[in-house]
């Protein structure tokens, strides 16, 4: 939010300077993002009056004006349109300096005597753009008729002011208006603050529209009033235009400007409908699925039954709390309006604007919570301003009420204040702070207070909220630092648990880089990668491409890969640890997972390294290295399997015993093309918990006796997983087997079609004696027989 310091000081006579004010706001949680002058630097510009306007003798598009600057009459040659006798406008006298934003040296532009088409000009009449007040260069800046001729323009418009920009947290919607800011600064400076009361406007016409609320949970309060006989040629006064400009809004027309002014002044969004375009009364209701509405920006939107609408008796006329409809908007032909002032529940508005790619000042405030006791005051303030600026006759205020929220009653114990802040605050000071914050003291005794939260503070609900307010107003820097008196006990690390940090360190050592991606992903990408189970949608997504909770870590890794490929990174190795969100019925589980991605060459480019591309066995080896860290690698195995995101011939399920813990494989070629990735991508994802279950290391004495080795080459069907072969051999080879490795796999003409040859090396060693050939031959024969029976294997010739 951006606000004018001068406007704030009109509300409250602050005893502090600008720097102190900004420091106070920041320390109170209303962080100041920046501060800038409200006008560019210029000097020597005064209020002038045009006394005569004649044609330039040598140029059709120039005018020759006699202008009074309050002291003398001067001749000005001006090319601006719309000049008339009696017009008040800024005049830059001879010697004045104006901002020159396009100047390379940054120096101001000096006004000198000049001749334009042979006629002398003694100064320059200025547009808002030439003064650096706006980008409008279509004509002179027209000043009010009562502007004092000869006065310095900076003094007249009070331009020695600054605009301060705040970065408000979502819970402080009450400070999105001058009323809330003035109240907050009064509290921070220990001052009493009384909000102004606006008297009721005289009702001078009987016209009214009935109002009905059908969505009581979404609209606690709705006020409406008809104003007839508005002057379509009225202009917004300069003082209001300036306040809007300094707050970051441009002047449009009196009706819009008044509603925007009340929005900035009181924090209450309002809207004006063209009365002639409304049919019957006003109905606040939820939309019917498929219903359509054309908004003020000309865009037609299709509604769902969760969207809150303002309707007349026949059609929708506005998206409640967000934007009005095009069909009922005010125009230059509008003579009568229906002025709306409502309060909408935050949950009824939150996320609805973003779903349509919108973010308006109105939705920004309603999403955070607007005071439901403010509407009557705002209605009278806006009505009075419209009548003052555009004339007209006001009708009676029509009011409808929905589910008005109850004010929270909170018990505050003095002992809790001391326990949580580390210091005791006097009861009188606690009462004073809470009272200035708008809370009402319901009851008190020696041990506690019961307070009622104000209607404009949606974030005060429990005792801790009040204690936070006390700390904030008292000043965080005034709270003494103390050492904790809590006795802490060091946790015990279990030898049977492998820390996630060790797994991460191993991957980093293997050349991977850790990434952290959003838990919110695009539903389209997730649907192509992991269609089942269905993801959990967000009620209030940050954007359309972050609308569901991830059921896999792969979308984030693939988007990171795309980001790196777009920046000429040809070799990418990534991993991430994080939760996925799986919904089964009404139960939501959040298992932590570890996922990785490899792309590009096997080794970094170097003079002695080849440029071989990574393949399935590279990433499978990395997964095996991870499972090997558990000291129980024999418990894990790979089984061919299918996955929608993986290549059907290069994907495998990772099993811990008989339980599936993840997948590894190559990205499906079709998905690879859709993501515009030029080469093959290999991925894995594993449940983290099984990887952290490690066996305890035990010492086994080294045998003094020699080992005996045998090589075994068998022919089996090509569909038989080699891992199953190894698993079976480990069981048959006996307890003295100390090593088992595969050193060759062959498929070709030397063996039958649809078969493969697997060569394995087996090593046995006895702890207390030398194994003879007879012992090993028996074991070896058993292994061969077992493979023949289990896998129909045969010894290779």
N, C-alpha and C positions, 0 to 999 in steps of 0.2 A: 504494500500500500504506500502511496506517495501523498504527502500532505504538506501544506504551507505552514512554516513556523509562525508567520504573522497571523494566519487564521487561527491557529491554536491559541496564541496570546490574546486574541479577541475574546476567546471563551474563558480564559483564566489568566489572572495576573501573576505569572510565574516569577519567582524571585531569583531564578538562576539564568546563567547565560547559555548560549547555544551549545557550546561544547559540553557543559555540565548536563544539559537536557539530554543530549544524545547518549552520553555515558550512562545516565540514569535509566533510559529506556533499554539500552543494551543489557545492563546488569539485571534489569527486571524481567528479561526474557523476550522483550520486544526488540529484536536485534536490528540495529541501524545498518542498512546496506550501503548507503551513500548519501551525499548531500551536495546539491548543486544550486547555483544561482537561478532564480526564476526568469531572468532576462539577461541577454547579452550586454556587454558593456558599451554604453554610448553616452555621450555628453553633448550639451548644447541644444537639446531638443525641447521645444516648448509647445504648449497648446496654442493653436492659431485658429483664426476664423477667416473664411473666404468671403471677401467683400464684393468681388465681381468676377465673372468668368467670361472671357472673350476668345474668339478663334485666333490662333496664331496666324499672322499674315502670310507665312511661307510654308506652313505644314498643316495638313488637314487633321492629323491625329494628335496634334499638340494643342493645349489650351494656354491662354495667357491670363493669369489670375492676379488680382490685387488682394493681398493677404495682410491681416493685422496680427502682429505678434505680441500685442499688449503694450507696446511702446511706440511703434511706428508702423507705417504701411510699407510693404515691400512688394516687388514684382517677382512672380514665380512662374516659370514655364513648366508645365506639368503634362505628362502623357497618360495619366490615369483616367479611366472612364467614370461616369456618374458624379461629376462635380456639380455643385449647386451653391448658390449664394446663401450664406448663413451656416454652411457646413463647418463643423469643428474637426480639425485634424492635426496630427503632429507635424511640426515644422522644424527642420534642421537648419539652424541659422548658419551664416558664414562663420567658418571656424569650428563648427560642430564635428564631432567624430562619431562615425557609425561602424558597426561590426562589419568586417570583410572576411567572411568564412572561406572564400576561395583564394585569398591572398596567400602566396607562398611563404612570405615572411611573417604572416600572422598579424601584421600591423593594421590598426584601424584605418578606415577611409575618411579623409578630411574633406569637408565641404568648402569649396572655394567659389568665387564669382566665376560665372561661365556664360558663354553666349551659345544659345541653341538656335540654329538657323537664323543667325543675325540678331537675335533678341536677347538682351541681358536677363539672367536669372539670378536672384539674390538669395539663394537657399534651395531647399528641396522639401516638398511635401512627401510624407513617408507612408509606405504600406507596412502592415505588420511584419512581412518578411524582411524588409529593409532595416527594421529595428531588431530583428532576431527574436521576435515574439512568437512567430508561427511561420508556417510555410506558405501562407496565403499572400500571393502577390497580385491578386486580381484587381485590386483597387486600393484607395487610401484607407487608412485605419480611421473609421468614423468614430468620433468621441461624442459623449452625451451633449445635448444642447446646453446644459447648465455647466459644462466644463469651463473653469475660469481661464480666460484668454491671458497668455503670458506666463502662466505657471509652468515650472519645470515639469516635464512629463514623468520623469522618474518619481518625483515627489507626489504628483497628482495620482498616479497609479500605484504608489507605494511599491516600486520595483526593487528596492533594496531589501530583498527577501530571499529566502532559500527554500527549496523543496527537499524534504527529508524522506527518504525511502526506507520503509520498514519491511523486514522479512518476518512476518508473523507466523507462529506455529498454528496448526489447525484448531487448537482448543481455544484460541483467543479471537474468535469471531466478533466479540463485543468491541474490539478495538479497531474494527473496520469502518470507523466513522469518527468525526470530530468529537461527538458526545462521549464516546468511550475513551478516546485518547485524553480528553480533558479530565475526565474522572480518574483515569489511571495516573496522569502526571500530578494531579492533586493529592492522591494517596501517597505517591512517592515523595512528595515534598511536605507531607504532614498538614495539608491544607484542607479546609472544608470546601466541598463543592456542591452547589445546588444546580441541577439541570434547569434550563429555562422552560417555562410553561407557556405554551402558545394558546391564546384565547380562541374560543370557537368563533368561526366565521358566521356572519348573519345569513340565514337561509332566505333566499329571495325568489326561489321558484319551487314549484311542487313536484316537478318531474323526478321520478326515481325508478330504479329497476329492482325487482325482487331478486334476492340472492339465496341459493340453496346449496348446502354442502352435503354431497352424497359420500364423499371419501373423508369421513370424520377423522380417521387416523392419520391422514396425510395433510390435513389443513385445520389446525387449531382455531384460526381466526381469519375472517375475511370481511373487509369493509369496502364499500363502494359508494360513489357519489357522482351525480350528474352535474356538470357545469355547462350552462348554455350561454350563447351569445359571445363567444370568444372572437377577438379581433385577429383575423388571419395575417394582417400586415404588421403585427406587433414584433418588436425586436428585443432580444435578450439584453438587459443592461450590461454595461462594461464590467461592473464590479462582479457580477455573477460569471461572466465569461472568463474573467481573470482567475477567479477561484477554481473554476473547472479546469482551466489550462494548467494551473500550477499543480493540480492533482492528476494530471495526465489525461484529461478528457477534453475533447474539442466541442465547441458550441455548435449546435445543429439548428434548433428552433426553440421558441420559448417553452413549449410543453415538454419536450424531451429534456431540455436544459433544467427545468424545475425538478423533474423526477430524478435526474442525475445529481442535482445539487442536494436534494433531501437524502439521497443515498449516501453521499459523502458526508453530509452534516450529521445525520442521525444514524446512519448504518441501515436504513430501511429501504429495500428495493420497492419501486412502485412502477405502475404501467398505466398508460392512458389509451383507451379504445375510442375509435370514432363511433359516437353514439348511433349515427345513421346506419352503420353497418351491422348493428346488433339486432337480433330478432328475438324478442321476448326477454326473459330474465337471464340471470347468470347462474350456471351450475358448475360446481367444482366436483369432478368425478375422475375415476380412472378410465383410461382408454379401452376400447374394445380391440382385440387383436386384429391387425390388418387395417385399422382406421388410418386415414391420411390427414396430414396438415402441412400447409405451405407456410414456412416461417418468414420472418421479416427479410432475411437475406435472399429470399427467392427460392430456397431449396425445399423440395417436397420430401417429407419423411414419412416412413411407415411405422406405426406405433404398435406397442405391445401392451398387454393388460397391466403392466407395472408402471406405466407412464401416467403421471398426474396431469390432468387437463383443466383449462378454463374454457367453458363452452357457453354458448347461448342455448336457446331451446331447440335449435336445429343442427348446430355444427360446432366443432372445436374452433376456438378463436385464439388460443395461446397454449404453449407448453409451459405449464405452471412453474414459476420460479426460475425459468430459464430464458425464454424468448417469446415475444408475441407473434401472432400470425399476420401474414401479409394482408389478408382480406379485411381485417378490422383496424389496420394501422391508421394513424392520423396523417393528414395530408394538407396541402394548401387550401383545399376546399372544406376542411373540417370547421364546423361552427359550434358543435357541441360534443363534449367528450364524457365518457364514463371513466372516472378515475378509480383505479384499483389500488388497495393497500392491504396486503395479506401477510400471514405468517404460515409458512409451510414447514412440515417436519423434516429435519435433516435427512433421515433415512428415506424419505419419499423423493428427495431430490438428488442425493449422492449418487454419482456415477451416471445419471441419466444424460447430462449434457455431454460427457466424454464419449458416451456410446454413439453420439451423432457427430463427433469431432468438434464439439462446441466448448467454449469456456467463457461465460459472460460474468460481468460484475455481479449480476443478480444471483446466478447459480453459485458463484464463489462464496457469497454470504449465506445463502440458505443452506448450503451443504455444511457449514460450520455452526449454524444456529443463529437465528434472529430473535430478539427479545419479543415474546408473544404479548407483552404489555405495552408495546411501543406504537401500535398501529393507529390508535385514535389521535395521538399527538402528531404523528407524521402526516396524517390526513389533513388536519387543520393547518399545519405548516405549509404543505404543498398547495392547498386550496388558496390560502392567503397570498402566496407568491404568484400563483396563476392570475388571480383577480387583480393583483397590483400591476402585473406586467402586461397581460393580454385582456384584461377586463372580463366581463361575463357575470352570470348570476349562478350562485351555488344552490344546489338542492340539498335535501336532507341526507344524512349519512345512514346507509342501510348496512346492518351488521348481521353476520351469521357466525355461529360458533360450532367448532368440532370438538375433538378430544384435547382440551387444554391440559398441558402437562402440569402435574402437581409440583410445587416447590419443594426441593429436597430439604429435609430436616436432619441436621448432623450434630452428633454429640462430640465435643472436643474436650478431652481430658488434659489437664495441665501437666500431669506426669508424662503423658505421651509427647508433649512439646519438648520437655527437657530431655527425654530419652532419645528422641530422633534428631533434635538439633544440637544436643550436647551442651545446652545452656538453658537457663530458666528465663522466661520473659514475664514481667509483671502482669498480673491479670488485667489491670487497667489498660496497659498498652495493647494486650491481645484484643480486648474489647474495642479499643479505639481503631486499630487497624482493620478489624473485621467490619466494623460499622462503616468506615470510610469506603471499604470495598463494596458496600451495598448490602451486606448481610444484616439480618434483623436478629437481635438477641431475644430468644424466646424465654429462656430461663437460665439461672446461674446459681451456683453454690460454691463452696470453698474448693471443691475438687474438679468441677467441670462446668462447661457452658453448653447450652443447646442453641444452635443458630439455624436460621432459615436462609438458604441460599437465594440470591436475587434472581429474577427471571431472566436476566441477560447473561448469566454464567452457567452454561450447560455443563461445564467441566467440574463443577463442585458437587461431589456426591458422597464422599467418605471423609473420615477424619484426616487421613494423610493428605487430602487435597487442601484442607484448611492449613495444615502445618506447612505445606509447601508455600502457600500464600504468605504466611507469617515470615518464613525465611526470605522470600523474595522481596517483600516490602521492608523488612528490617535491614536487609542487605547481606548478601552472602559474604562480603568481605568483612562484615562486623561479627561474624560467627567465629569464635575462637577455635583454633585447631587443637585437637586432643588425640592422644594415642588410644588405640582400641584397648579396652579392658577385657576383651573376650579371650579366653584360653583356646588356643588352636591346637589341634592334633594332626600331625602329618598322616596323610593317607598311606595305605600299604599297597605296594605294587605287586600284583600276582604274577608269578613266573609262568603261569599257564595262559596269560593274556598278552597278546602281541599288540603293542600300541599302534594306533593309526599313524603317528608321526614316523615310526620306523618304516612303515609301508610307503609313506610319501617320500621319505629320504631315499629309499631304494629306487623308486621311480626317477627321482631327480638325478641320482647317480647314473641311471641308465640312459640319461639324455632327455627325459621328459620335462616339460614345464607345467607347473600347476596353474590352473585357472579357476576363477570363481564366477559362475554365471548366475543369472536370475532363476529363481524357482518358478517364475511365471513365464510361460512360453506361448508361441503362436499356436492356436488349435489346429490350423491347417498342416503345419510342419509336424506337430506331434501325431496327428492322425495318420500321416504317411509312415512315420517311424514306429509308433506304438499304438495301433488302433484299439487294442484291448489291454487293460480295462479302460472304460470311459473316464476321462479326466474330470477333476472337480473344477467347475467354472467359478470365476471370481465375481462377486456381486458388484464390485467397484474397481474394475481393471484400470491400470495406469494408462494403457493404450490397447488398441484392437489386436496388436501382435503380442500382447502379454496378458491374455484373457483367461488362461487356464493354468492350473497347477501341473507341474511336470510329473509324468509317470516314468520318465527315463532321463538319464543325464546326457544322452546322446544329442538332443536338439541343441543344447548349449555348446557342446563340443563342436558340432558341425557348423554352427554359426560363427564360432571363433575361428575355425579353419577357413571359412569363406573370407572372413575379415583379414586373415593373414595372407591368403592367396591374392587378394586384391591389392596387397602391398608388397608384391613380388617376393614373398617368402615361399621357396620351393620345397623346403624340408620342414615338416611340422610334426612334433610329438607333444601331445597334451594329455593331462589327466586332471580329474576333479573328484573330490570326495564331497558328498552331500546327500541330503534326504530326497527321496522320491515320495509321491503322495498317491497311495493306492486306495480306492474306495471299493469295498466289498459289502454290498447291501447298505446298511446304515453305519457301518464301521469304517473308519479312516485309519489306515496304518501308514507310518512314516519311516520305513526302514532306511538306515544309512547305507549308501552304496559307494563303490569305487569304480570309476570308468576311465577308459583311456582311448586315445586315437593316435594312429601313426599314418603318415603320408610322405611320399617322396622317396628319396634314396636311402639305402641301408646305412650308409656312413656319410658324415659331412664331406663336402667336396675337398679333396686334397690331391697332391701330386701322386701319392702312392696308394690311393684308394680308388676302387672302381666306382661306377655309377649305377650299380645294380639297384633296382627298385625293391622296396620291402614287399614281402609276401605274407601269406597266412601264417607260415611257420615262425616268422619273426615275432609277431604279436602273441602267438601261442607260446613261444619260448618265454616272453616277458610274463605271461600269466603263470607259467610253470615256475618261474623264479619267485613270484609272489607266493604261490602255494607252498613252495619249498621253504619259505621263511617260517612256516608254522612247525617245522621239524616233523611233520607227518605227511610228506608228499604222496605216500602210497595210498592215502585216503581219498585223494582227488583223482578224477579221471575225466576224459572228454568223450562225448558221444555225439555222433552226427545228428543234427537237428535242423529245423526250419524256423526262420524268423522273418516277419514281413519286411524288415529293413536290411536283411542280409542276403548275400548271394546264396542261392539254394545249394550249390555244390561246395561252398567254402564257408560253412558255418558249423559251429559245434556248441553243444550245451556243456557247461562245466558242472560236474557233480561232486558233492562232498558225501561220500558213501553212496546212498541212493537218492539223496536230496539235491535238487537242482538249485544252484546258487548264482547262475548267471549265464551269459552267452559271450562268444567270441567269434569273429568272422569278418568277412569282407562286405563293405557296403554294397547293397544291391545296385547293379549297373543302371537300372531305370531311375532310381532315386539319385544316383550320382549324376546322371544327365540333367535331371530336374534342378539339382543344386548348382549346376554349371561348374562341376569340379573336373579338371582335365584328366586326372589319373585315379587309380584305385585307392580306396580308403579302407583301413582296417580298424576295427573297434572291439572293445571288450567292456563288459559291465558285470560286476560281481557284488553280491551282498557283502557288506563289510564285516558283519559279525562272525561268519564262519572263518574268515581270514584271520581274525584276532584270537581264535581258539588254538592255542599252541600247546604242544606236549612239552613236559618239563625235561630239560636236558639231564641225562644221566651218564655217568662214567662207565665205560666198558673197557676192561683191561685188554691191552694189545696181546695178540697171540704170538708166541715165539716160534710157531710152527709154520712151514711153508704153505702157501695157497696153491690150489689146483684150478686150472681154467679149462673150459671146453667151449668150442664154438658150435653153434647149432643153426643150420639153415633149413627152413621149412617152407613149403609152398602151400598157400591158403587162398581162399576166395578173396578177390579184391574188395569186397564189401565188408570183410571182417575187420573191425577196428584193431589196429596193432596194439593199442593200449589194453584191450581185453586179453590179447595174447600174453602181454607182459604180466598182467595181473594174475592170470592163471598160472604162469610159470613161477611166480613168487610163492604161491601157495603150495605148489608141488615140489619145488626145489629144496624145501626143508629149511631148518633153522640155521644151518651153517652157510647159507648163501650170503655172501658179503657184497657182491656186485652183480648187476644185471644191466646190460646196455645193448642198444640196437646200433649196429655199425653199417648196415646196408639194407636198402629196400630196392628191389628190382622188378620191373615189368617189361616184357619184351618177347621177342620171337623164341627165346630159349625155353620159355615155359608156356603153358596153355593160355588160351584166350580167357579173359575174365579172372585171371589169377595173378598173384604177386608172390615174390620170394622175399622173405624176411630173414636176415642173418643177425643172430644175437650172440653176445659173449657172456658166459656165466662163470663166476668165480666163487669157489668154496674155500673155507678155512675153519679148521677145528680149533677151539681154544686150548685143548689139553693134549692133543696128539696129532700126528701126521696122518692125513687122509690118504689111503692107498687107492690104486686104480680100481680095485674091486668095489670099494665104497662109492667112488664117484660114478663108476659105470652103472651101478644099480640105480643111483639117483637120476642119472642122465637118461637111462632107459625108461624110468617111470615118467619123466618129463615128456619124452617123445610119445609114449603110449597115451598119456593124458591129453596131449594136443591132438592126436589122431582121433580120439573119442569125442572130444569137446568141439573141435573146429574142423574135423575131417582133414587135418593137415597131413602132409607127407614129407619125408625127408627129401631135400633137393639132391639130385644126382650130381 
